[in-house]
Amino acid sequence: MKSFPISKLEDLGEALLDFHGIDDLDDWLQKYTELS
């Protein structure tokens, strides 16, 4: 996560509000790495 650009960290911060569990974080990170 240290290598994430500020804009992605902001996106993650907003997405965290909608997460219901660790699986949501895993899904978000998977999508981010696929787009990179």
Biopython code that builds the backbone (N, CA, C, O; Angstrom):
import numpy as np
from Bio.PDB.StructureBuilder import StructureBuilder

atoms = [
    (1, "MET", "N", (0.815, -1.191, 0.000)),
    (1, "MET", "CA", (0.000, 0.000, 0.000)),
    (1, "MET", "C", (0.862, 1.259, 0.000)),
    (1, "MET", "O", (0.407, 2.333, -0.393)),
    (2, "LYS", "N", (2.086, 1.119, 0.436)),
    (2, "LYS", "CA", (2.963, 2.287, 0.451)),
    (2, "LYS", "C", (3.207, 2.817, -0.951)),
    (2, "LYS", "O", (3.512, 3.995, -1.136)),
    (3, "SER", "N", (3.071, 1.941, -1.936)),
    (3, "SER", "CA", (3.335, 2.368, -3.313)),
    (3, "SER", "C", (2.087, 2.900, -4.012)),
    (3, "SER", "O", (2.166, 3.342, -5.158)),
    (4, "PHE", "N", (0.931, 2.863, -3.334)),
    (4, "PHE", "CA", (-0.299, 3.387, -3.935)),
    (4, "PHE", "C", (-0.190, 4.891, -4.118)),
    (4, "PHE", "O", (0.303, 5.589, -3.231)),
    (5, "PRO", "N", (-0.641, 5.394, -5.252)),
    (5, "PRO", "CA", (-0.715, 6.847, -5.420)),
    (5, "PRO", "C", (-1.795, 7.412, -4.483)),
    (5, "PRO", "O", (-2.718, 6.703, -4.081)),
    (6, "ILE", "N", (-1.662, 8.677, -4.152)),
    (6, "ILE", "CA", (-2.600, 9.338, -3.240)),
    (6, "ILE", "C", (-4.042, 9.163, -3.702)),
    (6, "ILE", "O", (-4.929, 8.934, -2.879)),
    (7, "SER", "N", (-4.286, 9.265, -4.983)),
    (7, "SER", "CA", (-5.661, 9.149, -5.481)),
    (7, "SER", "C", (-6.250, 7.768, -5.177)),
    (7, "SER", "O", (-7.435, 7.662, -4.862)),
    (8, "LYS", "N", (-5.438, 6.712, -5.268)),
    (8, "LYS", "CA", (-5.931, 5.361, -4.956)),
    (8, "LYS", "C", (-6.173, 5.214, -3.462)),
    (8, "LYS", "O", (-7.124, 4.543, -3.061)),
    (9, "LEU", "N", (-5.339, 5.821, -2.631)),
    (9, "LEU", "CA", (-5.562, 5.770, -1.187)),
    (9, "LEU", "C", (-6.853, 6.486, -0.817)),
    (9, "LEU", "O", (-7.578, 6.052, 0.079)),
    (10, "GLU", "N", (-7.136, 7.579, -1.507)),
    (10, "GLU", "CA", (-8.397, 8.289, -1.271)),
    (10, "GLU", "C", (-9.579, 7.422, -1.696)),
    (10, "GLU", "O", (-10.589, 7.361, -0.996)),
    (11, "ASP", "N", (-9.455, 6.752, -2.840)),
    (11, "ASP", "CA", (-10.510, 5.841, -3.298)),
    (11, "ASP", "C", (-10.733, 4.721, -2.283)),
    (11, "ASP", "O", (-11.873, 4.366, -1.984)),
    (12, "LEU", "N", (-9.654, 4.174, -1.763)),
    (12, "LEU", "CA", (-9.754, 3.110, -0.774)),
    (12, "LEU", "C", (-10.423, 3.622, 0.496)),
    (12, "LEU", "O", (-11.260, 2.936, 1.081)),
    (13, "GLY", "N", (-10.056, 4.820, 0.920)),
    (13, "GLY", "CA", (-10.671, 5.407, 2.111)),
    (13, "GLY", "C", (-12.176, 5.522, 1.973)),
    (13, "GLY", "O", (-12.913, 5.240, 2.917)),
    (14, "GLU", "N", (-12.633, 5.932, 0.814)),
    (14, "GLU", "CA", (-14.081, 6.032, 0.587)),
    (14, "GLU", "C", (-14.716, 4.651, 0.496)),
    (14, "GLU", "O", (-15.814, 4.435, 1.011)),
    (15, "ALA", "N", (-14.038, 3.723, -0.150)),
    (15, "ALA", "CA", (-14.581, 2.374, -0.303)),
    (15, "ALA", "C", (-14.703, 1.670, 1.047)),
    (15, "ALA", "O", (-15.615, 0.869, 1.252)),
    (16, "LEU", "N", (-13.784, 1.968, 1.968)),
    (16, "LEU", "CA", (-13.823, 1.332, 3.287)),
    (16, "LEU", "C", (-15.143, 1.574, 4.005)),
    (16, "LEU", "O", (-15.579, 0.741, 4.799)),
    (17, "LEU", "N", (-15.776, 2.697, 3.733)),
    (17, "LEU", "CA", (-17.050, 3.008, 4.380)),
    (17, "LEU", "C", (-18.137, 2.015, 3.992)),
    (17, "LEU", "O", (-19.100, 1.824, 4.734)),
    (18, "ASP", "N", (-17.985, 1.383, 2.831)),
    (18, "ASP", "CA", (-18.987, 0.437, 2.339)),
    (18, "ASP", "C", (-18.612, -1.025, 2.579)),
    (18, "ASP", "O", (-19.418, -1.921, 2.331)),
    (19, "PHE", "N", (-17.403, -1.266, 3.057)),
    (19, "PHE", "CA", (-16.959, -2.646, 3.263)),
    (19, "PHE", "C", (-17.709, -3.270, 4.436)),
    (19, "PHE", "O", (-17.991, -2.616, 5.440)),
    (20, "HIS", "N", (-18.023, -4.559, 4.277)),
    (20, "HIS", "CA", (-18.701, -5.302, 5.339)),
    (20, "HIS", "C", (-17.778, -6.349, 5.961)),
    (20, "HIS", "O", (-18.122, -6.964, 6.971)),
    (21, "GLY", "N", (-16.623, -6.544, 5.364)),
    (21, "GLY", "CA", (-15.686, -7.533, 5.889)),
    (21, "GLY", "C", (-14.389, -7.518, 5.107)),
    (21, "GLY", "O", (-14.209, -6.750, 4.161)),
    (22, "ILE", "N", (-13.498, -8.386, 5.529)),
    (22, "ILE", "CA", (-12.173, -8.455, 4.909)),
    (22, "ILE", "C", (-12.262, -8.880, 3.444)),
    (22, "ILE", "O", (-11.410, -8.513, 2.635)),
    (23, "ASP", "N", (-13.290, -9.651, 3.106)),
    (23, "ASP", "CA", (-13.454, -10.074, 1.709)),
    (23, "ASP", "C", (-13.667, -8.881, 0.787)),
    (23, "ASP", "O", (-13.219, -8.895, -0.359)),
    (24, "ASP", "N", (-14.342, -7.859, 1.274)),
    (24, "ASP", "CA", (-14.545, -6.652, 0.473)),
    (24, "ASP", "C", (-13.213, -5.969, 0.184)),
    (24, "ASP", "O", (-12.985, -5.483, -0.924)),
    (25, "LEU", "N", (-12.338, -5.936, 1.181)),
    (25, "LEU", "CA", (-11.005, -5.359, 0.980)),
    (25, "LEU", "C", (-10.219, -6.195, -0.021)),
    (25, "LEU", "O", (-9.577, -5.652, -0.919)),
    (26, "ASP", "N", (-10.269, -7.507, 0.132)),
    (26, "ASP", "CA", (-9.575, -8.390, -0.815)),
    (26, "ASP", "C", (-10.059, -8.149, -2.246)),
    (26, "ASP", "O", (-9.256, -8.066, -3.175)),
    (27, "ASP", "N", (-11.372, -8.037, -2.413)),
    (27, "ASP", "CA", (-11.942, -7.787, -3.746)),
    (27, "ASP", "C", (-11.461, -6.456, -4.304)),
    (27, "ASP", "O", (-11.091, -6.372, -5.475)),
    (28, "TRP", "N", (-11.462, -5.419, -3.481)),
    (28, "TRP", "CA", (-11.041, -4.090, -3.922)),
    (28, "TRP", "C", (-9.568, -4.127, -4.345)),
    (28, "TRP", "O", (-9.202, -3.593, -5.393)),
    (29, "LEU", "N", (-8.738, -4.755, -3.528)),
    (29, "LEU", "CA", (-7.312, -4.834, -3.853)),
    (29, "LEU", "C", (-7.079, -5.642, -5.128)),
    (29, "LEU", "O", (-6.209, -5.299, -5.929)),
    (30, "GLN", "N", (-7.847, -6.704, -5.319)),
    (30, "GLN", "CA", (-7.719, -7.515, -6.536)),
    (30, "GLN", "C", (-8.065, -6.675, -7.761)),
    (30, "GLN", "O", (-7.345, -6.706, -8.759)),
    (31, "LYS", "N", (-9.153, -5.931, -7.692)),
    (31, "LYS", "CA", (-9.553, -5.083, -8.815)),
    (31, "LYS", "C", (-8.504, -4.019, -9.092)),
    (31, "LYS", "O", (-8.208, -3.726, -10.251)),
    (32, "TYR", "N", (-7.935, -3.433, -8.033)),
    (32, "TYR", "CA", (-6.919, -2.401, -8.213)),
    (32, "TYR", "C", (-5.688, -2.975, -8.919)),
    (32, "TYR", "O", (-5.148, -2.356, -9.836)),
    (33, "THR", "N", (-5.252, -4.153, -8.492)),
    (33, "THR", "CA", (-4.043, -4.718, -9.090)),
    (33, "THR", "C", (-4.289, -5.159, -10.529)),
    (33, "THR", "O", (-3.362, -5.149, -11.340)),
    (34, "GLU", "N", (-5.523, -5.546, -10.861)),
    (34, "GLU", "CA", (-5.840, -5.905, -12.246)),
    (34, "GLU", "C", (-5.817, -4.681, -13.151)),
    (34, "GLU", "O", (-5.465, -4.784, -14.326)),
    (35, "LEU", "N", (-6.192, -3.524, -12.611)),
    (35, "LEU", "CA", (-6.233, -2.296, -13.402)),
    (35, "LEU", "C", (-4.861, -1.661, -13.560)),
    (35, "LEU", "O", (-4.653, -0.851, -14.464)),
    (36, "SER", "N", (-3.929, -2.016, -12.697)),
    (36, "SER", "CA", (-2.602, -1.386, -12.723)),
    (36, "SER", "C", (-1.732, -1.945, -13.813)),
    (36, "SER", "O", (-0.587, -1.520, -13.967)),
]
sb = StructureBuilder()
sb.init_structure("model")
sb.init_model(0)
sb.init_chain("A")
sb.init_seg("    ")
for serial, (resi, resn, name, xyz) in enumerate(atoms, 1):
    if name == "N":
        sb.init_residue(resn, " ", resi, " ")
    sb.init_atom(name, np.array(xyz, "f"), 0.0, 1.0, " ", f" {name:<3s}", serial, name[0])
structure = sb.get_structure()
